[in-house]
Amino acid sequence: MKTIIEPFRIKSVEPIRFTTKVERIEIIKTAGYNPFLIHADDVLIDLLTDSGTSAMSAQQWAGIMQGDESYAGSRSFFRFEAAIKKITGLKYIIPTHQGRAAEKIIFSITGGEGKFFPNNTHFDTTRANIEFSGAEAHDFLNEIGKHPEIRADFKGDMDVEKLEKFIIEKGKENIPMVMITITNNSGGGQPVSMKNIRDVKEVCKKYNLPLFIDACRFAENAYFIKMREKGFENKSVLEISQEIFSYADGVTMSAKKDALVNIGGFLALNDEELAMKCRNLLIVTEGFPTYGGLAGRDLEAVAQGLEEVVDEHYLQYRIRSVEYLGEKLVNAGVPIIEPPGGHAIYIDAKRFLPDVPPEQFPGQSVTCELYIEGGIRGCEIGSVMFGKYDAAGKLTPPPMELVRLAIPRRVYTQSHIDFVSEVIIEVYNNRKKLKGYEITYQAPMLRHFTAQFKPLD
Ligand code: F0G
């Protein structure tokens, strides 16, 4: 087979700035060893997130010029609404400025003290919005998804048995909805199978609970289903996506991922009464229901992006480019979550730095070193992001200590990715020199965004 190429040519370019290692040692120190606090101009290859970092197409930019900025009833809203209805089949489409705004609205209305929200794995903003409402967020990832070294096709699947037990234990009246996140971002960008979605739906039906899908990366998930799940090889990604959403009573989506835009999101619902309540809250917090915190031009870009993202040449390139980086790392012995997920490579920091315990944040250590060595910015997803503390102040670490290298859509070329692999392999070969870290400042919630660190001696 020939090389899978980028299915686009480049019309507009953006220079990236080179720094020296000596400069980067100073920069990361000034940032309190937290890559979120580095000036983006000081980053060479930015793999902090795939969210809002996509390159838009010429068609999307054309849509930006065609945006209708009417306060109410904008033409762009109707295009946006039609694009989302075509994929999800849901009735009520509510635009929001990004994913977490949709979360804030839905959990403000359905959450509150004494309520429980199960998911395969809640993303951090989802969890935070649930907890902020006073409710509890619970993860029921299948056992296989917790083992970075085991290769399996659908490591994002939910543990249906545990889910059902939980519903019985907590009482279905205390569970406003069951959620599934596709792909499972916090668990490694791993896909969820159609079989699992159907099985979860059966449980939901049995207990009369609505099923919500966090659909940020639905097209990547649908492409994995096409590639890996029997019976889907001849279906289009659009058809597979439509089947996924046919099981959903509601969807939250950050359009900053698979809608290929820099800002945007939505909430989609079937329940009219719930939709009315959400729209009323939207008016208070986001804006009128036909723009919801976005400009008309943003709505156009989302609508166009949703058409482009289900293109299978695009998805083949997308999934292959992440797998390509994964292959290079695995061949050099670097421990990563296998197989690679859809939007990112997740380095397994526990195996990368076996001598640095979770209390000393091995993921943070690898993240800092990648920046110092090559100007690459990644993100810790481990004890810094998800660590809990007991009454005595002892850390309860999450199951995995990871470093995420998220690949922006349509932004970097194969030689950028080759460079990234060379830097990671170099850091891995020098891993004995890496130290643990301690936290010197932290906020009470979502501490990873603003925490300050100090390397240990
Ligand atoms: N759900 C998932 C699965 C996500 O990955 C994100 C964002 C959100 C919800 C919230 O959406 O950022 O538009 O408010 N993930 C980004 C990331 C931030 O880097 O993975 P948002």
Residues whose N, C-alpha, C, O or C-beta is under 5 A from the ligand:
A	BS01	F0G	L48 T49 D50 S51 Q98 G99 R100 A101 F123 T125 T181 T183 N185 D214 C216 S254 K256 G264
